[in-house]
Amino acid sequence: MGVRRAVDLVLDTANTSKEPIVTFGPLIHNPQVLDLLKEKGIPVIDTVPEKGSGSVLIRAHGVPPDVKSGLKEAGFHIIDATCPRVIKVQTIIRTHARKGFSSIIVGDRDHPEVIGLMGYAEGKGVVVESMADLYSLPRFDNAIVVAQTTQNTAFFQTVREYILKTYPHYQVFNTICDSTEKRQAEIKAISERADAVIVVGGKKSGNTQRLAEIAKESGKAAYHIETESELNLKDLKPYKTIAITAGASTPNWVINRVYRRLESSFITKDHEWLKKLFAVQRILLLTNLYLAFGAGMISYTCAKLQGLVAGPRHLMLSSLYILAMHIFNDLTGIKEDRYNDPDRATFYHDHMVILAGLAILAGALCLITAYTLDPLSFVTLTIMSILGLSYNFTLAPKWIYSGKYRRIRDIPGAKTLLITLAWGIVTTILPALSIKGAIHLSTLVAFLLSTGIVFSRTVLYNILDMQGDRIVGKETIPLLIGEEKTMKLIKTILIFLAILMMGSGMLHLVSGLGCALTLYPLYLTAIIFIHEQEYMLPGFKLEFLVETNFIVAGLMTLGWSLFYS
């Protein structure tokens, strides 16, 4: 929590402030994050200058109080990114130091957090790195014992037992962060069930080093890596079960890269046919061909809901437009995909010309298909295409409007809403107008189903991509209202859609397919539940199952049609 808070603070400040920003010392102990901040023009200062301007972020580990006051006197606006758990330890030390207590800090002497804590001890602090350090301490009249928040829990327990037995008048505070305790306990338990353990995180990160030590103590093969590039797949090939853990300062995108690399490697390692199947599935997902097929399937479902007989051209129109739109979105989203989905970013960077050609071809065929259907479809899709292409362009010159929202993409959540609306129009509205020439109540019900599912699917990806979106300054719905509220919104929409299908089917507002589709929104709900319970991490399997939801709708519709025919 503390690390995530620090990173979010510095990125949000960088995305909203026009003043210079620096961090006092490395923000966290992760080289990938520090490289990222360097890319964004956020330098590190290690000493208090005589004069400063702009904002300075206090590192997650905290700093001594004299450093903080010095930065303020130098003229900096201070943004304190100190982890709240560290602030708690600082408060304990400062409160007791003012009462004359000595402070025994169990931790690494040279660690920034410990250096900061010593500043609150008012000259009455000592650091204990080993039991030998503890044995050599003098007897204090009054003393407290605290721990560096990322300290090894087993070592601190040994210190605690010795203190209570030898110096019962000392006060012992277990200040190890609960997430650190949990992570260390989990890696012990997981190591027993796994054949090998991979610890992901900075080589200079104290808590990551301790996780690697605990993993090695289990007797299993243990590997401490910083990025997926350090994975030796040949060494890992003999193992059937691999445990992955990560240090507190390891960002999600780094963990996801490791997981995705292992996932793609292990899916295919035992069977040649699986390797070929995975390659096909990967291409279908990356090129959005699978999603385009799904658009045709949901269009077929929406037509049946309305009692329409949709021809191949109507379904092809939906597929082609969705294919062109999503390829274009991915081509313009390479920057954030570097963090959210590096595999996709690499694929689109390496095959940019071919994919751009595919998007143009699909768009052209879509417009030709619309032209052969009716003038309204052609005009509507032409306008939608122009709006889509103008998404990244500056629409208002500075002399007319110099505010923040000069492009469509600058409007918070605009991309998600436009994608949702586009799906609804091509899968429900246009077929209804083309075939019947009018929009009925059944069309609105089908429109709500299509847009509700697409919105839920898109916002779910926004939740998974929050760190990468924050890095590039993209304002998505989860970043606006928070992850928890967004997840509740998705679940509420899916439950509403299930009730809508049942109710509209029973009231004959749509065809009898409505009652059969009551279970359809629950498919995506089940996928979300599985992900929330951490049975499935962001990766190939999760993405494939999410995109399959449109195929599920089509298959349910096909089954219903065959049964009632």
C-alpha positions, 0 to 999 in steps of 0.5 A: 500500500505504501509503495503504491501510494508513493508511486501514484502520488509522484505520477499524479503530480507529474501529470497535473503539475506544471512546476518542476518535481524532484524526489528526495532520494530514490522514491522506492527500491525498484530500478524499473520505477526509477528509470520510469521517473527519469524518463518523465523528467523527475530527477533525484536529489540526495542532499538539501540544496540552499534554494529550491523550487517546485515540489519535492516528494519525500520517499516512501521510506521517510526521512529524518525530521531535520531533512524535511524542515530543511527542504521546506526552508529551501523553498520546496513544496513538500509532498510527503509520500512516506508510507503510513506504516513508516509514519506510525513507527516514526511517531512511536519513536518520537513520542517515547524519545521525548519521554526519555526512552532509548530506541532500539531499532531492529533493521538494516543500519544503512537502509533509508527507512532506518536512517529516517527513524534514527532522526526521530530518536533524538540521539538516543537510538541504536540499530540492531542488525544481528543478535550479536548487536543485541547482546552488545547493547548496554542496559537502558533505564527505559527503552522501546524496541521497534522494527523496520517495517520490512524486517524479517519476522522470524528474526524480530520474533527472536529479538522480541523473545530475548528482550522480554526475557532479559529486559522485561521493563522494555516496551516492544512494538511489532511494527513490521508491516502486516503485508510484509508479514503476510508475504513472508508467511505466504512464501513459506507456505507456498514454497512447500507446495512448489518445485521452484520459487521466483522472487521478483523485485529490486536487488537493492530492496531489503524486503525482496532480499528477505523473501529470496532468503526465506525461499532459499531456506525452504530448500527449493530452487529459488531465483531472485530476478528484477525483470522477465529478461532474467528468467532462464526458461531452460533452468525452469523447464524440469519444474511442474509447479512454480511459485511467484512472489514479489517485493513490496516495491515491485510494480504490477507491470513487472510482475505481470510481465514475468507471469505472462512469460512463464504462462506462455512458456508453460502452456506449451512446454509438454505438447507440440499441439498445445504450442500450435494452438497457443500460437493461433490463439495469441495471433487471434487475440493480438490482431483482434480477429477473435474480438471481431468474430465475437462482434459478429456473434453478439450482433447475431444475438441482438438481431435474434432478440429483436426478432430480426433476420440479419443477413451475412452483410449485417454481421460482417459490417459489425465484425469489420468495424470492430476490427478496424476500431480496435486495431487502430486503438492498439496502434495508438496505445503502444505507449501504455501497453509497454506497461499494461501488455508488453507482448501486445506493445512489442507485437504492434511495434514490430508489425505496425505497417501490416496491422495499419494496412489491416485496419485500413482494409477492414475499415474500407470493406466496412464502408463498402458493405454499409454502402450496399446495405443502405445510405443511413448505415454508410453515412453513420459509419462514415461519421463514426470513422471520422470521429474515431480518427480524430480522437488523438487530434487537437480539435480546438486551436489555442487561440480559441480554447487553451484549456485541458480538453482540446482533444477527445482523448483528453476527456476522462473516460472518453475512450471507454464510452466511445468504444461502448457506444460504437459497439452498441450502434453497429451491433443493434441500432444499424441492423434494426434500421437497415432491416425494419427501418425503425427502432422498437423497444426490443432494439433498446433492450438489445442495445442495453445488453450489447453496451452493458457487456462491452462497457463491463469488459472494457472497464475490467481491462481498465482496472487491470491496466491502472498502473500503466494508464496512470504512468502515461497520464491517461484518465480512465474510469477506475482512475477517476472513481477508484478500483473498488467503486469501479468493480462494484459498478461492473457487477451492478451492471451485469446483475442488471443485465441478467434481470433485464433479460429475464424480465424482458423475455417474460414480458415479451418485450423481446423474443423468447431468447431473452429468458435463455440469455439470463445466464449470459451476463453471469459468465463475465461475472464468474470470470471476475469472481475467479480473478478477484479470488486470485485463481487467475492473474492478468494474462493470456488465459484471463484475456481469452476467457473475457473475449470469449464472452461474445462467442458464448452469447452467439452459441447460446443464441444458436442453440436456442434457434436450433431448439425452437426451429 
